[in-house]
Amino acid sequence: MDRFQEMQVFLAVAEHRGFAAAARRLSLSPASVTRAVAALEERIGTQLLSRTTRSVRLTEAGQRYAEDCRRILADLLEAEESAAGSHARPRGQLTVSAPVLFGELFVTPLLVDFLDAFPELRVRALLLDRLVNLVDEGVDAAIRIGHLPDSSLHAVRVGAVRQVVCAAPAYLATHGRPEHPRQLEQARIIAAASSQLLSEWQFVEGTAAFTVRLQPRLEVNANGAAIRAACLGWGLTRVLSYQVADRVARGELEIVLQAFEPPPLPIHVVYPDGRRVAGKVRAFIDFCAARLRQDTALR
């Protein structure tokens, strides 16, 4: 194997945490994968993978080498695509990332139509509720909700969402509708541990911002579970407006305290700053922007 092939084999083993799984992905024999990694480690002169009978993990040197391999292979692919004219014709594999619930509700339907429009493309979607490092993790484009920190990423704004407090009509009929955020301190609160809105909820009154500190009686580890509990009439929760837009439209939930909401959070499609933007990335950004900007739930 040449060095680029060895890098691909090594990354497959690292990502799948096993030689057999990597061999299946690459359509190679487990023995050839094992030999390739062993030859790589011998040439470099250090151990890249820590092997046990149950698992395969990256060593500290392996982690650094994996990051370098991703960058090198991405640059190689970019050069090949540029030479082949792929900056004009989208093809190859595209890796995108988005928050879990946003990805399920908006990105997955978008990707299905995107693949139909560009039959030479393959898409790998990473739906994660964490900030993904695009360069280190080999991600071509990501959807970010919230204000962007200063970075080297390019960003295209595609919408905005509100932070809303909501409850089922049955809860509001029984416990009353809060007229001021301070009343939430005595209310039944449902909070999602995956959200930054767990125990300190920000509001605005006039031109002044203030915080209400809460002690949720029900904490769950997913926004979907918090929304479900609110729909069952147990209490109030705070989520992003797109997450409950359909339930509000159906009358399952009602939004309260709208006059005290902080400014909306922007939604961007971001991608790394590079010398060239591959055709597949540009096609995705244009397709994504056109679709999401039309959605009333994201305005």
C-alpha positions as a printed NumPy array, in Angstrom:
array([[  0.   ,   0.   ,   0.   ],
       [  1.109,   3.569,  -0.587],
       [  1.045,   6.102,   2.225],
       [ -2.319,   7.559,   1.301],
       [ -3.894,   4.102,   1.364],
       [ -2.292,   3.44 ,   4.741],
       [ -3.789,   6.677,   6.061],
       [ -7.239,   5.648,   4.826],
       [ -6.918,   2.246,   6.466],
       [ -5.688,   3.762,   9.725],
       [ -8.569,   6.271,   9.824],
       [-11.101,   3.522,   9.13 ],
       [ -9.749,   1.476,  12.062],
       [ -9.759,   4.557,  14.305],
       [-13.312,   5.567,  13.359],
       [-14.763,   2.052,  13.644],
       [-12.594,   1.13 ,  16.653],
       [-11.823,  -2.249,  15.201],
       [ -9.898,  -3.998,  12.44 ],
       [-12.741,  -6.248,  11.297],
       [-15.211,  -3.354,  10.976],
       [-12.641,  -1.297,   9.073],
       [-11.947,  -4.238,   6.763],
       [-15.655,  -4.585,   5.964],
       [-15.941,  -0.879,   5.197],
       [-12.904,  -0.932,   2.906],
       [-13.695,  -4.333,   1.32 ],
       [-10.332,  -5.689,   2.487],
       [ -9.378,  -8.721,   4.523],
       [ -8.826,  -8.18 ,   8.274],
       [ -5.292,  -9.502,   7.844],
       [ -4.405,  -6.879,   5.232],
       [ -5.8  ,  -4.118,   7.443],
       [ -3.767,  -5.387,  10.395],
       [ -0.601,  -5.548,   8.28 ],
       [ -1.148,  -2.035,   6.922],
       [ -1.462,  -0.506,  10.398],
       [  1.514,  -2.491,  11.691],
       [  3.647,  -1.326,   8.756],
       [  2.552,   2.258,   9.348],
       [  3.464,   2.123,  13.047],
       [  6.815,   0.493,  12.26 ],
       [  7.716,   3.149,   9.699],
       [  6.68 ,   6.031,  11.965],
       [  8.32 ,   4.434,  14.98 ],
       [  5.48 ,   4.86 ,  17.478],
       [  2.28 ,   3.129,  18.551],
       [ -0.832,   4.762,  17.083],
       [ -3.468,   2.343,  18.346],
       [ -3.879,   0.739,  21.739],
       [ -5.24 ,  -2.767,  21.265],
       [ -7.009,  -5.004,  23.784],
       [ -9.108,  -8.12 ,  23.295],
       [-12.241,  -5.972,  23.438],
       [-11.381,  -2.619,  21.911],
       [ -9.045,  -0.572,  19.756],
       [ -8.352,   3.023,  20.796],
       [ -6.137,   5.833,  19.604],
       [ -3.033,   6.641,  21.589],
       [ -2.123,  10.281,  22.148],
       [  0.22 ,  10.101,  19.144],
       [ -2.526,   8.362,  17.192],
       [ -4.978,  11.166,  17.896],
       [ -2.557,  13.766,  16.544],
       [ -1.756,  11.624,  13.521],
       [ -5.466,  11.028,  12.792],
       [ -6.108,  14.789,  12.715],
       [ -3.204,  15.265,  10.305],
       [ -4.416,  12.393,   8.121],
       [ -7.887,  13.901,   7.809],
       [ -6.422,  17.23 ,   6.713],
       [ -3.993,  15.639,   4.236],
       [ -6.638,  13.398,   2.663],
       [ -9.098,  16.289,   2.477],
       [ -6.494,  18.42 ,   0.674],
       [ -5.746,  15.536,  -1.688],
       [ -9.433,  15.039,  -2.481],
       [ -9.855,  18.782,  -3.01 ],
       [ -6.954,  18.834,  -5.442],
       [ -8.303,  15.848,  -7.368],
       [-11.811,  17.291,  -7.518],
       [-10.444,  20.615,  -8.739],
       [ -8.401,  18.935, -11.47 ],
       [-11.399,  16.835, -12.516],
       [-13.709,  19.824, -12.656],
       [-15.683,  18.833,  -9.559],
       [-15.823,  22.439,  -8.456],
       [-18.408,  22.806, -11.179],
       [-20.064,  19.378, -10.859],
       [-21.009,  18.116,  -7.362],
       [-19.88 ,  14.533,  -6.766],
       [-18.177,  12.384,  -4.149],
       [-18.929,  12.268,  -0.441],
       [-20.259,  15.243,   1.515],
       [-20.173,  15.24 ,   5.314],
       [-22.56 ,  17.62 ,   7.095],
       [-23.437,  18.215,  10.73 ],
       [-26.48 ,  19.63 ,  12.536],
       [-28.107,  19.579,  15.985],
       [-30.058,  16.356,  16.584],
       [-33.654,  17.601,  16.596],
       [-33.039,  20.229,  13.915],
       [-31.42 ,  17.558,  11.801],
       [-34.35 ,  15.204,  12.193],
       [-36.995,  17.836,  11.441],
       [-35.338,  19.926,   8.738],
       [-32.014,  18.57 ,   7.488],
       [-32.994,  14.959,   6.807],
       [-35.917,  15.851,   4.488],
       [-33.651,  18.391,   2.798],
       [-30.896,  15.81 ,   2.251],
       [-33.295,  13.336,   0.664],
       [-34.224,  15.904,  -2.003],
       [-30.595,  17.039,  -2.301],
       [-29.45 ,  13.504,  -3.129],
       [-32.188,  13.185,  -5.738],
       [-31.023,  16.424,  -7.329],
       [-27.344,  15.367,  -7.384],
       [-27.1  ,  11.618,  -8.101],
       [-23.282,  11.543,  -8.056],
       [-23.176,  12.613,  -4.403],
       [-23.092,  10.575,  -1.198],
       [-23.933,  12.247,   2.114],
       [-22.822,  11.414,   5.641],
       [-24.919,  13.309,   8.21 ],
       [-23.689,  13.758,  11.786],
       [-26.576,  14.821,  14.041],
       [-24.928,  15.897,  17.287],
       [-25.827,  18.305,  20.079],
       [-22.252,  19.522,  20.435],
       [-19.978,  21.922,  18.624],
       [-18.219,  19.963,  15.876],
       [-14.704,  20.934,  14.795],
       [-15.167,  20.934,  11.048],
       [-11.509,  20.632,  10.084],
       [-10.452,  18.05 ,  12.667],
       [-13.544,  15.886,  12.16 ],
       [-13.622,  16.095,   8.393],
       [-16.968,  17.923,   8.144],
       [-17.658,  19.897,   4.965],
       [-20.514,  22.05 ,   6.282],
       [-22.527,  22.409,   9.48 ],
       [-25.683,  24.105,  10.647],
       [-25.218,  26.223,  13.77 ],
       [-27.947,  27.797,  15.883],
       [-26.9  ,  30.812,  17.927],
       [-24.454,  33.674,  17.688],
       [-21.182,  32.62 ,  16.068],
       [-17.873,  33.26 ,  17.801],
       [-15.076,  34.806,  15.78 ],
       [-13.516,  32.063,  13.675],
       [-12.101,  31.244,  10.285],
       [-15.401,  29.728,   9.154],
       [-17.521,  31.214,   6.404],
       [-21.194,  31.588,   7.387],
       [-24.421,  31.967,   5.418],
       [-27.48 ,  33.02 ,   7.42 ],
       [-30.547,  30.92 ,   6.602],
       [-33.039,  31.824,   9.341],
       [-33.655,  32.591,  12.994],
       [-35.493,  31.003,  15.918],
       [-36.903,  32.226,  19.214],
       [-36.448,  30.906,  22.725],
       [-40.021,  30.226,  23.775],
       [-41.74 ,  29.162,  26.984],
       [-44.689,  26.874,  26.336],
       [-47.19 ,  24.595,  28.024],
       [-50.249,  22.558,  27.158],
       [-53.643,  24.306,  27.299],
       [-54.702,  21.882,  30.052],
       [-51.793,  22.967,  32.269],
       [-52.542,  26.653,  31.734],
       [-56.221,  26.113,  32.484],
       [-55.384,  24.391,  35.781],
       [-52.392,  26.395,  36.999],
       [-52.936,  29.731,  35.28 ],
       [-51.024,  31.562,  32.583],
       [-47.855,  33.309,  33.832],
       [-47.899,  37.041,  33.149],
       [-44.282,  37.719,  34.166],
       [-41.162,  35.487,  34.067],
       [-40.728,  35.766,  37.864],
       [-43.887,  33.683,  38.247],
       [-41.987,  30.741,  36.771],
       [-40.14 ,  30.38 ,  40.078],
       [-43.305,  28.86 ,  41.573],
       [-44.352,  26.899,  38.478],
       [-43.769,  23.315,  37.411],
       [-40.694,  23.461,  35.174],
       [-39.48 ,  20.825,  32.724],
       [-35.887,  21.206,  31.551],
       [-33.733,  19.301,  29.084],
       [-30.189,  18.587,  30.235],
       [-29.002,  18.83 ,  26.61 ],
       [-30.099,  22.464,  26.49 ],
       [-28.254,  25.561,  27.677],
       [-31.641,  26.715,  28.961],
       [-31.551,  24.268,  31.882],
       [-31.798,  26.342,  35.063],
       [-31.106,  29.968,  34.098],
       [-33.591,  31.425,  31.645],
       [-32.823,  34.797,  30.07 ],
       [-35.574,  37.36 ,  29.449],
       [-35.87 ,  40.987,  28.39 ],
       [-38.097,  43.668,  29.904],
       [-38.01 ,  46.907,  27.974],
       [-34.327,  47.396,  27.203],
       [-33.051,  45.502,  30.254],
       [-32.097,  41.834,  30.234],
       [-32.529,  39.723,  33.342],
       [-32.201,  36.104,  34.441],
       [-34.689,  33.876,  36.219],
       [-33.022,  31.046,  38.134],
       [-35.175,  27.957,  38.354],
       [-35.147,  24.575,  40.066],
       [-36.791,  22.237,  37.551],
       [-38.763,  19.394,  39.118],
       [-38.353,  17.351,  35.938],
       [-35.077,  17.127,  34.042],
       [-34.692,  14.986,  30.938],
       [-31.715,  14.423,  28.675],
       [-33.402,  15.301,  25.371],
       [-35.461,  18.207,  24.106],
       [-37.982,  15.843,  22.564],
       [-38.718,  14.319,  25.968],
       [-39.198,  17.752,  27.549],
       [-41.622,  18.704,  24.776],
       [-43.503,  15.438,  25.22 ],
       [-43.871,  16.024,  28.972],
       [-45.177,  19.541,  28.315],
       [-47.705,  18.192,  25.805],
       [-48.93 ,  15.789,  28.486],
       [-49.837,  18.824,  30.586],
       [-47.334,  18.385,  33.4  ],
       [-45.602,  21.777,  33.28 ],
       [-43.828,  24.533,  31.355],
       [-40.693,  24.1  ,  29.308],
       [-38.414,  26.354,  27.288],
       [-37.215,  25.289,  23.872],
       [-36.415,  26.784,  20.506],
       [-39.444,  27.808,  18.477],
       [-38.786,  25.45 ,  15.561],
       [-38.907,  22.48 ,  17.938],
       [-42.562,  23.08 ,  18.803],
       [-43.852,  24.926,  15.733],
       [-45.975,  21.992,  14.573],
       [-47.409,  21.339,  18.037],
       [-48.276,  25.   ,  18.508],
       [-49.981,  25.002,  15.115],
       [-52.041,  21.966,  16.154],
       [-53.   ,  23.542,  19.484],
       [-51.141,  20.974,  21.585],
       [-48.954,  23.688,  23.119],
       [-49.319,  27.418,  23.709],
       [-46.506,  29.949,  23.912],
       [-46.498,  32.276,  26.919],
       [-44.434,  35.305,  28.003],
       [-43.798,  36.344,  24.397],
       [-43.353,  39.988,  25.393],
       [-40.295,  39.02 ,  27.473],
       [-38.457,  36.872,  24.923],
       [-34.807,  37.725,  24.181],
       [-33.826,  38.533,  20.592],
       [-34.049,  35.616,  18.146],
       [-31.049,  33.342,  17.615],
       [-29.634,  33.246,  14.07 ],
       [-29.23 ,  30.021,  12.092],
       [-26.19 ,  29.732,   9.838],
       [-24.7  ,  27.204,   7.486],
       [-20.946,  27.315,   8.111],
       [-18.045,  25.835,   6.172],
       [-14.244,  26.03 ,   6.466],
       [-12.257,  28.833,   4.94 ],
       [-10.142,  27.434,   2.115],
       [ -8.533,  28.372,  -1.152],
       [-11.441,  26.859,  -3.066],
       [-14.962,  25.751,  -2.227],
       [-15.723,  22.354,  -3.737],
       [-18.742,  22.119,  -5.99 ],
       [-20.464,  19.698,  -3.619],
       [-20.148,  22.15 ,  -0.715],
       [-21.346,  25.121,  -2.732],
       [-24.277,  23.072,  -4.054],
       [-25.271,  22.047,  -0.525],
       [-25.037,  25.59 ,   0.841],
       [-27.157,  27.003,  -1.988],
       [-29.711,  24.187,  -1.729],
       [-29.864,  24.441,   2.068],
       [-30.216,  28.231,   2.085],
       [-32.996,  28.209,  -0.507],
       [-34.955,  25.539,   1.361],
       [-34.561,  26.784,   4.927],
       [-35.232,  30.438,   4.1  ],
       [-38.652,  29.432,   2.788],
       [-39.677,  27.656,   5.99 ],
       [-41.959,  29.803,   8.13 ],
       [-40.843,  27.967,  11.284],
       [-37.36 ,  29.447,  10.83 ],
       [-38.315,  33.075,  10.321]])
